[in-house]
Amino acid sequence: MNNAPSWGRLKRKRRTTLPFEPDIRPASPQSILPYGNGRSYGDSCHNDAGTLVTMGHRNFILAFDPETGLLTAGGGIPIRDILKYIQRTGWFLPVVPGTKFVTLGGAIANDIHGKNHEKRGTFGRYVQNLVLWRSDGEQFTCSNSENKNLFAATIGGMGLTGVILYAQIQLMKVPSHFVEERNTPFSCLDAYFDQEDDWEDEQEYSVAWIDSVSTGRAFGRGISITGNHVEHAKMADYGDPSLSIPLTPPIPVVSGLPLRLFNAAYFRRKQQDVEPHLTGPDSFFFPLDAVANWNRLYGPKGLFQHQCVIPLPAAREVIPELLKTSHDFGQGSFLTVLKRFGAHCSPGFMSFPQPGYTLTLDFANRGAATRQLLNRLDDITLDAGGRTNPYKDGRMSARTFQRAFPDWQKLEALRDPSIQSDFWRRVSQPVATRVMATPPSISTPVNQPAQQGVQKTQLQSVRDKAPARAANSGTR
């Protein structure tokens, strides 16, 4: 029985889980880890030597102001529920990932990015404040002005600083949740890079699908998909998956000849669909959510996802090298995505994006051969001055991680001592003699006696009034 899996399904086993409660006290040396909806690909959401504390019951909205677009919600609420709640209001989440089933806490802990990083940056830029539970029972209000060190460590901190009880998010004003989509084919990667330079100021969203298995004159061809929000009278659906993969096939079905045929058919279809057209948010932002358990297509051993970012000056040379390397290893990527990161700074010092281009590759797990390929992709990325995404990783070495994220010791200094993950055990291993930084101070917990009455009363009153405020805003 697979319990609390990650999306990559690399380790299928039963795990110890426990619903989170504020009075939980881990017994030393027992460790815990907050677990949202398991949409991380690797082991950043696993704690096989301890207990996962699940957050699904913290699925609620505390308050929403339709005038300012400020929304406060529990850390366990899925992105989908927030979008459904606000769809009549003229507001939208300024950053959404490729699936609507991630939780609010997970979006903050991984500082997710979307198809509009060049315009908006990461999710963490829109977190106004959050309340963080630590394993000693204290709760801290964190923002850019209060407990700033803990705030900066929590955004992109992969759940290691504590449990996000709830957070206040600044939404983005939009004419509707619908998007006018435009598909533009390109014959090679140079053509794509030229297009991106031309569209830099025109499109809110921009992402490219790459035919990762084509060679010769078709190498690097793909489809650029761009879009802007437009007015539309209908409500968005945000539905459940319409299809499902009920069983795991004995071998991967998204490789070899089937993959080549699929990519060729997809490219031809998109070539014929170049006129601007209206599309719903599920289709534009979350197309894979239409198929439940699509990750089973990679077979019983699961899949590795490799997402890297390559700095702008090196991208035109290095992105093709990454694709050619996968060809050299005889492994094709089913879902290959390329998009541009902007220069917006995240408040989190462990945030993955940096200015450049990010390439995402998915590989069926073929054991040592796949790991050798991924290690080679890491080396190419690091040599170019880039980095590999931690929350999509399941095998990165400590040396690779620490070279790409030199501030990792700052996170270790602020990590809750009772919170641990399989990922962090692996990548925080010493690879050289280092001097551990002095832990930054954490000031003023919200449940300190001098503040306890004010803070707790205020938070409780907001939650009590949430249904009335929601009804008044017309969002239910």
N, C-alpha and C positions, 0 to 999 in steps of 0.2 A: 504494500500500500504506500503510495506517494503522499506525503503529508507536507504542507507548507513548501511547495516547490519554488524554484526560481524558473524564469521563463525559458532558460536554456536547457533545463531538464538534464543536467550533466550528472547529478547525483540524486538518484531516486531512492528515497528511504523515508522511514517514518521518523518524524522529529517531535521533540517535546515542545508543546505549545501551551500557553496559558493566557486567557484574556487579561489585558492590562487593567489594573486597579491602582489608584494612587497610594494605597496603603501597602502595596507589595514591597517586600524587603528581601532582596537576594541574600542568601546565606553564603558567606565566603567559603571556598573560592568559586562558588556558583556564579555564572555570568548570565546576563539576559541580553536581548536585542529586540528593539521594536520592529514589528513586521506588519507591513501594510497589505498590499495585494499581490506580492510576489512577482512584479513585472520587471525586476532587475534580471539581467541575463545570466549573471555569474553567481558569486558567493558573497557579495556584499550584503545580501539579505538573509544569510544563513549563519547559524551559531550552533554547529553540531556538537560542540562540547558543553553547551549550556541550554538555555530555554529561550524560545521565541515568545515575546509577549505580543499578542495580536491586537489590532486597533480597530477592528470592524465595528464594534459597538460605539465608537466615538464618531458616528456618522450623523452629524447634525449641523445646522446653521444657527449660529447664535444671534446674528444681527446683520441687516443689510440696509444701507442708506441709498435709495434710488437717486438722490440728488448728487451725492458725491461719488458714488460707485465704490464705497468702502464696504467690504464684506468680511465678517468674522465667522469662522467655521471650525469644527473639530478636526483634529489631525487625521482621523480615519475616514473622512468623507471622500468618495471618489470624485474625480474631476467631472465625470458625467453628471453626477447629481448637482454639482454647482452650476454647470451649463444649463441643465434643465430648469433649475430654479430661477435663473436670471434671463432666460431667453426672451421674455416679453418686455424687458426693461430698457433695451438699448445699450446694454453693457455686455462685455465679453472678457474672458481671461486674456490678458495681454500676451501670455506665452502658454501654448499647449504642446504636449509631446505627441508622439505617433500613436498613442492609444489613450482612450478616455477612461480606462480602468485603473489608472494609477491613483493613489490617494494624495490628498493635500499635503500630509506630512512627508510622503515619499517625494513629492515634487520639490519640496523645500530641501529635504535632506540630500537630494541628488542635484539640486539646483538645475533643473531640467532646462533644455533649450528647445526651440521649435523651428518652424520654417521661416521665422522672421527675426532671427538673432541679429542680423545686420541692422534692423530697424529698432528692435526693442531690448536686445540683450537676453539675459536669463531670467528665470522665474523669481530668483531671489531679489532682483531689483524692485519688485513690487510688493514685497513683504514689509508692511509698515511696522509690525511688531508681532511677537509670538510669546507664548507662555510655555516654558520648558520645565518638565519634571526631572529631577535628579534622584538617584537611587537612595540618597539619604533622606528622602521625603520632602526636601525643599523644592519650591517652585520659583522660577525666575522669569520676570518679564524682560524680554530682550528686544532691542531695537538699535538703530544707529546712534541713539543718544543715551541708552540705558543698557548696562551690561554689554557694552559694545564688543568686547573680546569674545564673549560667549555667543553673541549673535553672529559674528563673522565666522566662528568655528562651526556653528550649527547649519548655516546655509552651505550646502555642499559637503557637510561633514558625515554623510552616509549613516545617520542615526546614532553616532557614537557619543554625542555629547549629552544625550538625554532623550526623553520622550516628548514630542511636540503635542501638547494637549490641545491647543487651538492657536489660530493665527489670524491676523487681519491683513487682507489683501486689497490693493488698489486695482480696480478693474479698468478696462479700456472702453471708451465710448465708440460704438459702431452703429451704422445704419440698420444692420440686422446680422444674424449669425450666418447668413448665406454668403457665398463667395462667387464672383465672376472669375472663372478659371480659363486660362489660356495654355494650350500645349504647343510647344515649339520644338520640332525635331532638330538635332544637330548631328553632323556626320563624324565628328571627332572631338576630342577634348579641347583642343585649341579654339574651336568654334564655340564651345560652351563658355569658356573663360571670356571670350570676346563679348558674348551675349550678356553675361553677368555684369561686365563693365558698363554696357549700354543701359541696362535696366536698373542700375543701382538706386536711382531716386524715384522710380516709377511704381514699383510693386511692393505691397506690404509683405507678401509671402513669395518665396522662391525656393525651389528644390529641384533636383535633377535625378531622374532614374537612369542608370547606366547599364547597358548590355555588357555585363562583365565577362562573357564567354566568347564574344566575337573576336576574330583575329583578322589579320591582313588589312585591307582597306576599310573594313567595318570596325576596326578596333577603336574603342572609346566612343562609339555612337550612343545616342540616348535621347531622352525627351526632357526638356525643361518645362516644369509645371509652375506657373505663377498665378497669383490671384490677389484680389482686393475685395473687402466687404462691400456689399451693395444693398440697397433697399429691397425688401421683399415682405409681402404681407403675411405669408404663411409662417407657422411655427416649425422649428426644426424638430426632427424625430428623435435623435439620440437613442436609437432603439437597441434591442438585444441582437446578437449575431443571427443572421438569417440562414447561415449554413454552419455545419460542424464537421470536424474530423473525428469520428467516433472511436477509431482504433489507431494504434501506432503500427505502421507497416514494419515488417521485419528488416527492411533496408531503406535507406533514404530514397525518396522519390523526387527530390529537387536537385538532382545532379545529372551529369552525363547528357545523354540524348534528350530526355524529357525537359531538362533545363534549357537546352539549346532551342528546342521547338517552342517552349513557352516564351522565351525572350524574343524570338523572331516574330511570333504572333502578336505579342504585346507591342512591339515596336511598330509593326504594320498598322495595327488598330489605332494607335495614338497618332501616327502620321496622317490618318484620315480624319482626325478630330481636332483640327487646328483652329476652328472658329471659336471666339470667346463664347462661353456658355455658363449658365447658372448651375451651381452645384450646392448641395447641402453640406453642412459641416461634417457629417459622418463620412461622406464620400471624399471630401477634400482633405480633412485633417486625419481621419482615422480609418482609412480603407481596409486595413487588415482586421479591424474589429468586426467586420462583417462575417468572418469565418472563425468560429470558436475552435480553440485548440489547434490553430494552424501550425503551431510549433511541433506537433506530432509528425508532420511531413518529413522531418529530418531523421526519423528513425529512432530506434530504441536507445541509442547512445547520446541523443540530444544534439545540441548545436552550440557552437561558439560564435559570438559576435565580436568583431574587431572594429572599433570606431576610433579613428585617430583624427588629429587636427594638424595640418601642415601650414606653417607660416606663409603669408602671401608671396614673398619673393621666391620661394622654392616650389610653390604648388604646381606650376605648369610642368616642371620636370619630375617631381616626386610622385604626384598622383598617378601618372601613367606607369611609373616604375612599380608602384604597389599592385596595380592590376596585372602587369606582366609577371610579377613574382607569383601571384596566385596561379597564373597559367603554367609557369615553370614547375610548380608543385602538383599540377594536374588536378586542382580543386577549384571549382567554380562557385561563385556566390549567387545565391538565389535572389536576395534582396540587396541591391547595391544602390546606395543613395549618396549623392554629393551635394553639398550646399555650402554657402559662404557664411563665415562668422565675422561679425563686425568688431568694433573697438570698444564697445560698451564694457565698463568694468563692473564686475559683480561685487556685492558687499562681502561675499564669502571668499576666503583666501584659498580654499581647496576646489574652487569651481573649475570645471574641465575646459570650457571654451577659451580660446585666445584668437586674436585676429588671424584669419587665414581661411583655408577650406577644410571641411571635415568630410571624410570618406567612411562610409559604413559598409562592412562586408559581413555576410553570414555564411558559415561553413558547417556542413554536417560533420559531426565528431568522428574522425577516423583514427583516433588514438594518436600515437607518436608522430605520424606524418602530419597531422593537422597542427599539433603543438609546435613542430619544427617550422611550419609555415608561419604561424602566428608570432613566434619568436623572431623570425626574419622580418616580418612586417614591423614589429616593435623596433628593431635595430634601424631600419630605414627611417622610421618616424623620428626616433631620437636623434639620429645623425642630421636630420633636416631641421632640428630645433623644435620638433613637435612633441606631442604626448598622446598616450592611449587612454581612453575613457575608463576610469576605475569602476563605475557602477554598471558597466557592461562586460566586465572582465571576469574570467574564471580561472586564470592560470599565470598571470603576469608575475615576473620575478620581483623580489624586493629591490634589487638593484635597478631594474627598469623603472619601477614606480618612484623610488626615491630620487632618481636622476631627473625625472620629469616633474615631480612635485616637491621642490626643495623645502616647502613650508610644512611638510607632513609632521615634523616634530612639534609644531605649534598646535596641531590638532591632537597629537598624543598628550601634550601637556594639559589640554582642556577636556580630554576624553573622560566620561564618567567611569570611575574605576570598576564599576560592576557591569559595564556594557562592553561587549566584545563581539566581533564577527569573524567568520572564517577568513574573509578577505584581509582584514586588518592583522590577524595573526600572521598571515603569510607575508604581507608586504612591509610590515613594521619590524621584521627581523633585522638585526644589525648586519650590515655588509662592510662596515669599516668602523674605526674608532671615532665616535662622535661625542660631543658634549651636549647633553640634554638641556634644552632651554629651560630657564626658570618659568614655572607656570604663571601665566598672566593672572591678575587678580579677578575674582568674580565678586561683584558688589551687589548688595541689597537684594536678597531673595524676597519674592513677593509675599511669602508667608512668615517673614520675620515678625515678631510680636508687635513692633511699633506700627506695622502696616497691615497686619492681618485683617483687622476688621474692615478697613476701607477697601482693600483690594478684593477680598473674597465677597464682600457684600455687593460691590459693583459688578463683578463678574456674574454672580448669581442672579442679580436683577436683570442683566442683559439677556441671560438665557431664559428667564421666566417670561420676558416680554417678546421673545423671538417669534412665536406664532402670530401674535397680534400685529407686529411690525411687518411680517411677511404678508399677512392678509391685506394690510393697508397698501402695500407696495404693488399688489396685484400680480405677484410672481408665482403663486401656487396654482 
